[in-house]
Amino acid sequence: MQAAILSLLLLGALSEGQALHLIHLPATGNVAENSPPETSVHKFSVKLSASLSPVMPGFPLIINSSPLTEAFRVNWLSGTDFEVVTTGKEQLDFETGPRIFDLQIYVKDDVGVTDLQILTVQVTDVNEPPEFQGNLAKGLDLSIVEGANPGFLYQFEAFDPEDTRQNIPLSYFLIPSSENFTMSNNATLFSTTEFDFEAGHRSYHFVVEVRDSQGLKASTALRINIVNINDEVPRFTSPRRVYRIPEELGPGTIVANITAEDPDDKGFTSFLLYSITTVNSYFMINQLTGTIQVARRLNRDAGELRQNPAISLEVLVKDRPFGGQENRKQITFIVEDINDNPSTCTKFTFSIMVPERAAKGTLLLDLNKFCFDDDSEAPNNQFNFTTPSGVGSSGRFLQDPAGSGKIVLIGDLDYENPSNLAAGNKYTVIIQVQDVAPPYYKNNIYIYILTSPENEFPLVFDSPSYVFAVSELSPARTRIGQVHATDKDLPQGDIVYSISTGGASLQYPNIFWINPQTGELQLVTKADYETSPVHILRVQATNSEDSSSVTVTVNILEENDEKPICTPNSYFLAIPVDLKVGTNIQNFKLTCTDLDSSPRSFRYSIGPGNINRHFTFSPNAGSNVTSLLLATRFDYASGLDKIWNYKLLVYITDDNLLSGRKRAGALVETGTVTLSISVIPRPTTVVTTTPRPRVTYQILRKNVYSPSAWYVPFVITLGSVLLLGLLVSLIVLLAKAIYRHCPRKTGKHRTSLVKKGEMKDAKRELVVETIQMNTVFDGEAKDPVTGAIYEFNSKSGARRWKDPLTQMPKWKESRPQEAVTGEGTKPPGGSDKERDGLSSKAQAEDAGPGSRNQDGRPSTPKERNPALKSQASPKLHPEK
C-alpha cells in the first residue's frame, strides 16, 4: 500500500506543472457519534489541470484509511464540488470505537493527471440516553404468590454510555406510584403488603423509568401477576353413597356420577381430578368428569360376587393441575341377581344299557344329579322337568313322581320279545328341564335306552376236533384248513380265533397262523417233515362273553426237500504229475448223508473245471461213500495239459429214489463239494558236467505270512537284528584279519533278501541259496554248453571259471513276466517260446552249470527261483 501511495505522489509531482489539485484538502472534519447515513463530514472541490480535462468517473475516491473503515465515502455535489459523508455501514461510537480516521482521497482526470490528499475525521462525543439491556427493554412480567410476605421482588439495571463510564448514578421511577409497591434509589423493587388472589387485584401494570444526569430517560413496561394457590380442599356435591345395580351390565355403562367443587375457584370445576383408590376390576372413573362406568362383566352368579354382592369403593378428588388439596368419599355398589342363566345339565344326551331281565320299578336315571341352575338367588335358580315322550317309551318308562326327573322302568324289555325286536331293542325318551321364573328358559334332554342281551348259550365249534394235512414243500401263506365256531345268543357277536398252544419249531415260535376273523389256518413258513411230522395245535375261539377251544392236528406230508450233505465240504489236494491212472488221490473219500433219501439214490458227477477229464469218483452212484481217482494221466510235455491248479465242483444228486414214487415225477436235490487240486511237477536231478563229483545244495523257501501270527515276524525280525549285529561285528573282525594276513581283493557274496512288504504278496517266490562247502579247487573241466574252462572242488562240487575276466559269459537279464506263476497259469518254462529257445545260448547261460536235470531239460520251478532278476546259475566263488 505504501508503495502505491509513493507512486501516486511521484506521479503528482511529475504533473505539478499541470496544476490538478484537491482544494480544501488536506483538512480536518468532525462528525458526531451515531450519525445516520449520508451525514456530511467535509466538503472539497477539484481544480482542473491546464488541459481542463474532466475528472474520470468514479473519482475522487477514498483509496485508503487509517484505521481501515467503510464508514465514509465521497459523494459528487455539482461541477467540481464533492463531499465526504457517512455510509452507515459501520456504527461510529465515541465510547467503544476509533475516534480519529485518516482518509486518503485520490483524484485522476482523463489525461492521467492525479492528486492525493488526506482528510482527518474526528468523531465527537454525544450525550446518549440510558437504556435497559436485553429482554428487559421489551418489558418485564413478575409473579407473586398470594399470601407471600412483603419484601424484595426484582433488581432493575440500566446502562448509560456517559454516566456509567463516569460512575454517575442513574435515577429510577415507578409510574404510577402505588401503596403496594415501592422503588428504591438503587432500582430495587419491593412489595409492601400481602396479596389475596380472591379478594384483591389479580395483576398490576406499571412503567419503570430511568433518567441520566442530563435528563435523558428510557422506560420499560412492568406487569405484576398475583398467583392463586390451593389453600382449601375440594368439596363433594353428590350426596348419594349406596347404588343398587343389576348384574350383567355391559362394559362402559354409567352407574354413578360423582361431582365436587373447589372453593378456591368455583368457576373452574374442570380442574378437579377424580380417581378410585380401592383396587378393583369391576369399575372405572373418568378422571375429569367423575362418572363411574362398568369396566368388566358383573356376574352375580359366579366368583366373589356370588358370596358377597356388595362392592365398596373410595373416590379421591384433588385439585388440578397442582394437586395441592384432596378429599375422599366412600361409596358402595350392590349387584342384584337376575334370571339370566337357563337351567342346564352337565350333559343333555344319556345312553343307558338295561339288562333284558331288569325288574319293573327299577330306577334308570335321576336327572337331578346332572341338572342345575347357576343363578344365585331363588326363584331364579329353581327348575322342574316336563312329562317324558319319545318313540317306544310309552308303556315302558315313566317319570315318578311327576316333575322329579326320576326315570323308572314300568314295562318288559325281554330281548327276544317280538315287539321289542321290532323296536330294535332301542328306545328314546325326550324330557325338558325348565325354569320356574320368567323368562322360563328350557332345554331338551335326550335319553337313549338300549336293552343289553344276556348270555344264555355257550360258544361251540362245528366239530369236536380237526385233522389237516399239508406238504412240507408248501410255501408260506398256504391254506391248511378252516375251523368254525357259533354262538346262538343274539345279537351275534364277532368271534376271534387264536392258536393258544402248539405249532412251534426250532427256528420259529410258531409255523402256523390263524385268521382271527375267519378261522382259516395258514403256514407262516415251510414245515419240515424231518423235524416234526405231526403238529398238534390248540385253537381257541373267543367272543365278548364266552370262549371255547378245539384240538387241530396237522400232518406234514413228506417230500424230497433235503440236499445231500457231504464231508468234507471243501478240500485241497496236491498230486504229483506222474501219478498213475486209477490211483485214489491221497486216499480222499467223500461221505454223504441225506435226511429224506437213501444212500442208494446218490449219484456223483464233476462239473466244469475237470479239464481233459483227469478226475472221477468211484463208485459214481448207489453209495454214500466214494473215492476220488485219477482217470487219465497228465501230459504237459506235448501241450495237451496247461493247467496246474484245478478247482473242481462236485455234484451229489439224490435222484429222489423214494419207495412208492415214480422217478419221472419226483423232485431232485443236489449238494455240492469244492475240491482244489494242485499238480506238482516231477522233481529233477542235477547232471554234472565234469567227471568229478560235486555236491550242490539248493534250499527252497516260501515266504508265507499269516496276519494272525503277527508275533512271528516280530520275533524273527528282533532276532535277525541281533544276529545281524553280531554277524557284522564278526565280519568286521574277519575283514581286518584277512586284510592283515591276505591283502588282496575278495568278492563279496550278495544274498537275496526278502523285504517285509514282499511277504504279503500273494505270489510266492523261491529263494535259492548256494552254500560253499569247500574253497579248494582241485580239478578242471570244460562246460559243454559254453565251452568255457572252469575249476571245481571234487568234494563240495563248488566251481569257478578259470579266467573270470576273459571266460565269464555275459548273463542275460530275466524278464519280469517270466518270473510270475499262479493258479490256473502255465508253469515256468511252459510257453512255446521258452520250449523253442531251450537250445539257444541265452537259455544255456540262464541255466548255468548244474541247472539241468537228468533228462537234459531245464529244471522245474521247484528247483530254481524264477522271480530273481538274474536267472543265472549261482555265482562262482573267487579264489581265496
Sequence and secondary structure as in RCSB ss.txt:
>XXXX:A:sequence
MQAAILSLLLLGALSEGQALHLIHLPATGNVAENSPPETSVHKFSVKLSASLSPVMPGFPLIINSSPLTEAFRVN
WLSGTDFEVVTTGKEQLDFETGPRIFDLQIYVKDDVGVTDLQILTVQVTDVNEPPEFQGNLAKGLDLSIVEGANP
GFLYQFEAFDPEDTRQNIPLSYFLIPSSENFTMSNNATLFSTTEFDFEAGHRSYHFVVEVRDSQGLKASTALRIN
IVNINDEVPRFTSPRRVYRIPEELGPGTIVANITAEDPDDKGFTSFLLYSITTVNSYFMINQLTGTIQVARRLNR
DAGELRQNPAISLEVLVKDRPFGGQENRKQITFIVEDINDNPSTCTKFTFSIMVPERAAKGTLLLDLNKFCFDDD
SEAPNNQFNFTTPSGVGSSGRFLQDPAGSGKIVLIGDLDYENPSNLAAGNKYTVIIQVQDVAPPYYKNNIYIYIL
TSPENEFPLVFDSPSYVFAVSELSPARTRIGQVHATDKDLPQGDIVYSISTGGASLQYPNIFWINPQTGELQLVT
KADYETSPVHILRVQATNSEDSSSVTVTVNILEENDEKPICTPNSYFLAIPVDLKVGTNIQNFKLTCTDLDSSPR
SFRYSIGPGNINRHFTFSPNAGSNVTSLLLATRFDYASGLDKIWNYKLLVYITDDNLLSGRKRAGALVETGTVTL
SISVIPRPTTVVTTTPRPRVTYQILRKNVYSPSAWYVPFVITLGSVLLLGLLVSLIVLLAKAIYRHCPRKTGKHR
TSLVKKGEMKDAKRELVVETIQMNTVFDGEAKDPVTGAIYEFNSKSGARRWKDPLTQMPKWKESRPQEAVTGEGT
KPPGGSDKERDGLSSKAQAEDAGPGSRNQDGRPSTPKERNPALKSQASPKLHPEK
>XXXX:A:secstr
 HHHHHHHHHHHHHTGGG  EEET SEEEEEETT  TT EEEEEEEE  TT   B TT SEEEEEES  SSEEEE
EEETTEEEEEE SSS   TTTS SEEEEEEEEEBTTS EEEEEEEEEEE      EE GGGGG EEEEEETT  S
 EEEE  EE HHHHHTT   EEEEES  SSEEE TTSEEEE S   TTTS SEEEEEEEEE TTS EEEEEEEEE
EE    S  EE     EEEEESS  TT EEEE  EE TT TT GGGEEEEE S  SSEEE TTT EEEE S   T
TSTHHHH  EEEEEEEEEESSS   EEEEEEEEEEE  S S  EES SEEEEEEETT  TT EEEEGGGTEE   
SSTTTT EEE   B TTTTTTEEESSTTS EEEE S   TT HHHHHTTTEEEEEEEEEESSTT  EEEEEEEEE
EE    S EEESSSEEEEEEETT  TT EEEE  EEE SSS    EEEEEE    SS S SEEE TTT EEEESS
   TTT SEEEEEEEEE SS EEEEEEEEEEE       EEESSEEEEEEETT  TT EEEEEEEEEE TTS GG
G EEEE TT GGG EEEES BS SEEEEEE S   TTTTS   SEEEEEEEEE TT  TT  STTS   EEEEEE
EEEEE        SSSS     B   B    GGGTHHHHHHHHHHHHHHHHHHHHHHHHHHHHHHH  S      
     TGGGG SS  B   B        EEEE TTT  EEEE TTT  EEESSHHHH     B  GGGG   TTS
  TT SHHHHHTTTSHHHHHHH TT B TTSSB  TTTS TTSSB          
